[in-house]
Amino acid sequence: MEPLLDSETSLLKQQLLELRTMLLSQLEANSGAADTVTLDQSKVGRVSRMDAMQQQQMALSTRAKAKLRLQKVVAALNAIEQDEYGYCRRCDEDIGFPRLQAQPGTALCFNCQNHSDMQQ
């Protein structure tokens, strides 16, 4: 692999900034979806309450994934500012532009990510 060109880094930074904006908007838009489901069976039947609780759990899971993805995006933006972006955090090899285009927030090269996934 070769280090990123300045033009590639600029393109990826723009992609990360757009992704950060989208994730922040998503988290703001569905912040109320994870609120506690109230127990008022006079308004909502038992099945409807169970559906609401299931939707709440799905919303919590979606928010957790969005928060994790946002953390990775912010870390990648910080790495760009520190001129450390595009290098694997485990083996310090170049990650490669195609992988970063597909997953701009990644901190591991394909081999290290694959190894990490196999250990889980």
C-alpha positions in Angstrom: 0.0 0.0 0.0 1.0 3.6 -0.5 0.4 6.6 1.7 -2.6 8.7 1.0 -2.3 11.6 -1.5 -3.3 15.0 -0.2 -6.2 15.0 -2.6 -7.4 11.6 -1.3 -7.1 12.9 2.3 -9.1 16.0 1.4 -11.8 13.9 -0.2 -12.0 11.6 2.8 -12.1 14.5 5.2 -15.1 15.9 3.3 -16.8 12.5 3.4 -16.1 12.3 7.2 -17.5 15.8 7.8 -20.7 15.0 5.9 -21.0 11.7 7.8 -20.5 13.5 11.1 -23.3 15.9 10.2 -25.6 13.1 9.2 -25.0 11.1 12.4 -25.5 14.1 14.6 -28.8 14.9 12.8 -29.9 11.3 13.1 -29.1 11.2 16.9 -31.0 14.4 17.4 -34.0 13.3 15.3 -34.5 10.0 17.1 -33.6 11.1 20.7 -37.2 10.8 21.9 -37.7 7.3 20.4 -35.7 5.8 23.2 -37.8 7.4 26.0 -39.3 5.1 28.6 -42.6 3.4 27.6 -45.3 4.4 30.0 -47.6 1.9 31.6 -51.1 3.2 30.9 -53.2 0.3 29.8 -56.3 2.5 29.6 -54.7 4.2 26.6 -52.6 1.4 25.1 -53.4 -2.3 25.1 -50.9 -4.9 26.2 -49.9 -5.9 22.7 -49.5 -2.3 21.7 -47.3 -1.7 24.8 -45.2 -4.7 23.9 -44.8 -3.3 20.4 -43.8 0.1 21.8 -41.2 -1.6 24.1 -39.8 -3.5 21.2 -39.6 -0.3 19.1 -37.9 1.4 22.0 -35.2 -1.4 22.2 -34.6 -1.1 18.5 -34.3 2.7 18.8 -31.8 2.2 21.7 -29.8 -0.2 19.6 -29.8 2.1 16.6 -28.7 5.1 18.8 -25.9 3.1 20.3 -24.6 2.1 16.8 -24.8 5.7 15.6 -22.9 6.9 18.7 -20.2 4.4 18.1 -19.9 5.3 14.4 -19.8 9.0 15.4 -17.0 8.3 17.8 -15.0 6.6 15.0 -15.7 9.5 12.6 -14.5 12.0 15.2 -11.4 10.0 15.9 -10.7 9.8 12.1 -11.1 13.6 11.8 -8.7 14.1 14.7 -6.3 11.7 13.1 -6.4 13.8 9.9 -5.6 17.0 11.9 -2.7 15.2 13.6 -1.4 13.8 10.2 -2.0 10.3 11.5 -4.9 9.3 9.3 -4.6 6.3 6.9 -2.3 4.3 9.1 -3.4 1.1 10.9 -3.6 1.6 14.7 -2.4 -2.0 15.2 0.4 -2.6 12.6 1.1 1.0 11.5 0.9 0.0 7.8 -1.0 2.1 5.3 -4.7 1.3 5.2 -5.2 2.2 1.6 -7.6 4.6 -0.2 -10.1 2.0 -1.4 -10.8 0.7 2.2 -10.9 4.2 3.6 -13.4 5.2 0.8 -15.6 2.3 1.9 -15.2 2.9 5.6 -13.6 6.3 6.2 -13.8 5.9 10.0 -11.8 2.7 10.1 -8.7 2.6 12.2 -7.5 -0.8 11.1 -6.1 -2.2 7.8 -8.0 -5.1 6.2 -5.7 -7.8 7.6 -5.8 -6.5 11.2 -9.6 -6.0 11.0 -10.0 -9.5 9.7 -7.8 -10.9 12.5 -9.7 -8.9 15.1 -13.1 -10.2 13.8 -11.9 -13.8 13.9 -10.9 -13.4 17.6 -14.4 -12.3 18.5 
